[in-house]
Amino acid sequence: MTPIDPTTEKTRVLAGAEQLALNSCSHGIDGTVVRFAGLYGPDRYRLSRYLEGPVTEGYLNMVHRADAAGSIRYLLRESLGHDEVVLVCDDEPADKWRFADWLAEQCDREPPEKQTKAERLAGADLSEPARRRIHTSKRCDNDRLRQMGYNFDYPTYRDGYQDAVESYRETTPAGRSDGSDDR
């Protein structure tokens, strides 16, 4: 696993909390750090963001909220992950452009406009944290969680987005978006 490099107050606090949990094992307290990829699921699909565009190149690391909760339940029930950092993400880091094209196809929409990182970074509307996120386009893997025996309900975004796509198709006329992100 790539070592973390905290660059903001938020990431420094998170890194400190992770270290505290890991150090607790030396004091007889089981400590496990579960680090989640971007959560999605009901009320967190962000359909319009990827259907409307523009979509900036890079990667998405995601995990369905059911698998986020399921992985914690599994680690606790099986008493696994003590004194470890366990990364919880689905099986497939998603290229943002491919993800957006797949989503558009599934929703019977035209593919959204694409932009390179350089094009997006040229925009004046970005906050400093947004700029950092664009620069850091990581691909995460869940090998350790898989080795521990966890089986995903939604191993890829294609599995996890099916309900949102079906809901979108049922409620949105072809070729149009209602702008809602809560499917």
NORPE-V947542 format. One record per run of one state. SS is the DSSP state (H for helix, E for strand, - for the rest). FROM is the first residue (numbers start at 1). LEN is the number of residues. Records with the same first field share a line. If there is no record, write none. Layout:
SS: FROM-LEN / FROM-LEN
//
This chain:
-: 1-8 / 28-4 / 37-1 / 41-6 / 53-2 / 57-2 / 61-1 / 79-5 / 89-5 / 107-7 / 116-1 / 122-6 / 136-7 / 148-9 / 161-1 / 172-12
H: 9-19 / 47-6 / 65-14 / 96-11 / 117-5 / 128-8 / 143-5 / 157-4 / 162-10
E: 32-5 / 38-3 / 55-2 / 59-2 / 62-3 / 84-5 / 94-2 / 114-2
//
